[in-house]
Amino acid sequence: MKNIFDWIKEINSKKSPASSFTDKDWELFNSYMIHRFMSQNTDYIEVVNHVQEFPPQEKIMIYNVYKEFIPKNNKWNKYIKSSIKKRNIILIDNLRDHFKCSSREVNEYLTLLDTTEINRILTDRGLDKKEIKTILK
Protein backbone atom coordinates (compact mmCIF):
# COMPACT_ATOMS: atom_id res chain seq x y z
CA MET A 1 0.00 0.00 0.00
CA LYS A 2 1.21 3.45 -0.87
CA ASN A 3 -1.58 5.76 0.27
CA ILE A 4 -5.26 6.20 1.14
CA PHE A 5 -6.29 5.88 -2.51
CA ASP A 6 -4.88 2.35 -2.62
CA TRP A 7 -7.13 1.47 0.32
CA ILE A 8 -10.15 2.96 -1.45
CA LYS A 9 -9.28 0.90 -4.54
CA GLU A 10 -9.06 -2.22 -2.35
CA ILE A 11 -12.51 -1.57 -0.89
CA ASN A 12 -14.13 -0.66 -4.21
CA SER A 13 -12.61 -3.06 -6.69
CA LYS A 14 -9.86 -5.44 -5.57
CA LYS A 15 -11.54 -6.79 -2.39
CA SER A 16 -8.41 -8.55 -1.05
CA PRO A 17 -8.76 -10.44 2.24
CA ALA A 18 -7.68 -8.48 5.33
CA SER A 19 -5.05 -11.10 6.15
CA SER A 20 -3.14 -10.26 2.95
CA PHE A 21 -2.01 -6.88 4.34
CA THR A 22 1.04 -6.28 6.49
CA ASP A 23 1.19 -4.28 9.71
CA LYS A 24 2.86 -1.50 7.74
CA ASP A 25 -0.12 -1.46 5.34
CA TRP A 26 -2.53 -1.17 8.27
CA GLU A 27 -0.58 1.82 9.59
CA LEU A 28 -1.56 3.67 6.38
CA PHE A 29 -5.24 2.84 6.89
CA ASN A 30 -6.83 6.02 8.22
CA SER A 31 -10.40 5.26 9.37
CA TYR A 32 -11.49 8.87 9.29
CA MET A 33 -10.33 9.43 5.71
CA ILE A 34 -11.79 6.11 4.55
CA HIS A 35 -15.17 7.13 5.98
CA ARG A 36 -14.87 10.52 4.39
CA PHE A 37 -14.08 9.19 0.92
CA MET A 38 -16.69 6.45 1.08
CA SER A 39 -19.37 8.97 2.10
CA GLN A 40 -18.84 10.91 -1.14
CA ASN A 41 -21.04 8.36 -2.88
CA THR A 42 -24.62 8.99 -1.76
CA ASP A 43 -25.49 5.32 -2.34
CA TYR A 44 -23.15 4.35 0.51
CA ILE A 45 -24.31 6.88 3.14
CA GLU A 46 -26.21 4.32 5.22
CA VAL A 47 -23.28 1.91 5.26
CA VAL A 48 -20.87 4.69 6.19
CA ASN A 49 -23.14 5.87 9.03
CA HIS A 50 -23.22 2.34 10.40
CA VAL A 51 -19.47 1.74 10.06
CA GLN A 52 -18.59 5.09 11.67
CA GLU A 53 -19.94 3.73 14.95
CA PHE A 54 -16.98 1.33 15.16
CA PRO A 55 -13.91 2.53 17.05
CA PRO A 56 -11.31 3.92 14.59
CA GLN A 57 -8.72 1.49 15.96
CA GLU A 58 -10.76 -1.46 14.60
CA LYS A 59 -9.24 -1.03 11.16
CA ILE A 60 -9.65 -4.64 10.07
CA MET A 61 -13.32 -4.69 11.06
CA ILE A 62 -13.96 -1.41 9.24
CA TYR A 63 -12.19 -2.67 6.13
CA ASN A 64 -14.09 -5.98 6.17
CA VAL A 65 -17.51 -4.33 6.54
CA TYR A 66 -16.82 -1.89 3.71
CA LYS A 67 -15.39 -4.68 1.56
CA GLU A 68 -18.50 -6.82 2.03
CA PHE A 69 -21.18 -4.12 1.77
CA ILE A 70 -19.77 -1.93 -1.00
CA PRO A 71 -20.41 -3.50 -4.41
CA LYS A 72 -17.42 -4.20 -6.61
CA ASN A 73 -16.92 -1.32 -9.05
CA ASN A 74 -14.26 0.84 -10.65
CA LYS A 75 -16.27 4.01 -10.34
CA TRP A 76 -14.45 7.04 -8.99
CA ASN A 77 -16.47 9.02 -6.45
CA LYS A 78 -15.91 12.69 -7.02
CA TYR A 79 -14.79 14.44 -3.87
CA ILE A 80 -17.40 16.97 -2.76
CA LYS A 81 -15.95 20.39 -2.03
CA SER A 82 -17.43 23.03 0.18
CA SER A 83 -19.52 25.64 -1.59
CA ILE A 84 -18.92 28.19 1.16
CA LYS A 85 -16.79 31.03 -0.14
CA LYS A 86 -13.92 31.99 2.15
CA ARG A 87 -13.55 35.63 3.03
CA ASN A 88 -10.46 37.58 2.03
CA ILE A 89 -7.79 37.35 4.76
CA ILE A 90 -6.77 41.00 4.28
CA LEU A 91 -10.39 42.08 4.79
CA ILE A 92 -10.68 39.95 7.95
CA ASP A 93 -7.37 41.31 9.31
CA ASN A 94 -8.35 44.93 8.67
CA LEU A 95 -11.76 44.53 10.27
CA ARG A 96 -10.28 42.59 13.17
CA ASP A 97 -7.84 45.44 13.83
CA HIS A 98 -10.61 48.02 13.41
CA PHE A 99 -13.05 46.35 15.81
CA LYS A 100 -10.30 44.91 18.04
CA CYS A 101 -11.92 41.48 18.15
CA SER A 102 -11.38 37.93 16.92
CA SER A 103 -11.69 36.66 13.34
CA ARG A 104 -14.75 34.66 14.33
CA GLU A 105 -16.47 37.82 15.55
CA VAL A 106 -15.49 39.65 12.35
CA ASN A 107 -17.17 36.91 10.29
CA GLU A 108 -20.35 37.50 12.29
CA TYR A 109 -20.03 41.27 11.77
CA LEU A 110 -19.69 40.76 8.02
CA THR A 111 -23.20 39.33 7.90
CA LEU A 112 -24.46 42.60 9.39
CA LEU A 113 -22.28 45.13 7.56
CA ASP A 114 -23.15 46.37 4.10
CA THR A 115 -20.58 47.13 1.40
CA THR A 116 -20.80 50.89 1.97
CA GLU A 117 -19.86 50.52 5.63
CA ILE A 118 -17.01 48.12 4.83
CA ASN A 119 -15.71 50.59 2.20
CA ARG A 120 -15.81 53.39 4.77
CA ILE A 121 -13.87 51.35 7.34
CA LEU A 122 -11.21 50.30 4.82
CA THR A 123 -10.87 53.89 3.53
CA ASP A 124 -10.46 55.15 7.12
CA ARG A 125 -7.71 52.57 7.59
CA GLY A 126 -5.76 54.11 4.69
CA LEU A 127 -6.49 51.76 1.81
CA ASP A 128 -7.07 53.24 -1.65
CA LYS A 129 -9.98 52.40 -3.98
CA LYS A 130 -7.99 49.86 -6.05
CA GLU A 131 -6.95 47.92 -2.94
CA ILE A 132 -10.49 47.99 -1.56
CA LYS A 133 -11.89 46.73 -4.88
CA THR A 134 -9.50 43.75 -4.94
CA ILE A 135 -10.19 42.96 -1.27
CA LEU A 136 -13.97 42.93 -1.76
CA LYS A 137 -13.91 40.60 -4.83
N, C-alpha and C positions, 0 to 999 in steps of 0.2 A: 504494500500500500504506500502510495506517495502522499495523498492528501484527502480531504473530505469528499472531493468529487469521485474518487475511486470507491469510497464507501457508498455513495449514492448509486453509482453504477452497479455495485454488488447487490444492493437492495432491489433496484429496478430491473436489472436484466440478467446478471450472472447467477445470482442466488446460490453462492457457494456455501457449504456447511460451515457453521461457526468454528468447528474444530480445525479447519484448514488455515486459520489465521494465527500468527505468532503473537506473543505478548507485545512485541514492538508495534505490530499492526493495531492491536487494541488500544495502545497509547494514543494513536492518531484518531481514534473514534471519539468524536465530541458529541455527546448526546444532545446538547442544546442545538448545535448547528444541524444535526441530522433532523431533529424535529422541525426546525425552521425551514429547511429545504423541502422536506416532505409536505409541509403544510401549504406550500405554494400551489399545489394541485388541489383544487376544491373538491375533487372526488375522494380525497384521502383525509379530509378534515376530521371525520368521526374516528378513524383509526388513530390519527395523530393525537386527538384529545384523550383517547383511551391510553395510549402508550406513554403520554407525558406524565401520567400518574405514577409510573415506575420511578424508583430512585435513579438518578443519572449514573450512579456507579454500576448499575446492573446492565452493562453494555451488551453482554451476550444475549440477555433476555430481550432487550430492546431490538437488537439486530434480528433475532429470530422471529419476533412478532411482526416486524415490518416485512421481513423476507416472506413470511407465510401469507400475510394479508394484502400485500401490495401485488397486483397482477404483474406478470412479466411483460415488460415493454421497453422500448428504446426511446421513448418520448422524453424530450427535455422539457422540464417545467420551468417556464420563464420566471425569473426572480421578480417579485413584486416590489416596486420601489415606492417610497412615500410620496404622496402628492402634495404634501405640505411644503410650501416655499419657505426657505430659510431667509431670515432678515439679514440685511447687510451689516457686517461686523462694525464697520466704521460708524454707521448710523446708531447702532446699539451703544457703542463706546461713547459717542458724543452725548447721547441722551442720558446715559448712565452718569457721566460727569456733570451734566446740567442739573439733573434731579438729585444727584448724590444718593443713588440707590443701586440695587443689584440688577443684573441683566434680566432676571426673571420678572422683576417689577417693571422694567422698561418694556418688556414684551406685553405686559398687561396694559401699560399706558398707551402703547401703540394702537390698541383696539379702540381707545377712546379719543386719541388725537386725530385731527384731520390734517391733510397735506399742508394747508396754509399755516397752521400752528407749528408743524414740524419745520417748514421752510423758515419761519420766523426764528425759531430756536437755533437752527443751524447758521443762519445769517448773523445772529447775535454772537455766536461762537467764533465768527471770523471766516467762515467758509464762503467762497464766491459762488455765483450762480451755476457755473460749469460743474464744480465739485458737488454741489447739492443735487444737480440733475443726475449725475452718475450714481450718487449714493441712493437716490430714491427709485432707481430703475428696478 
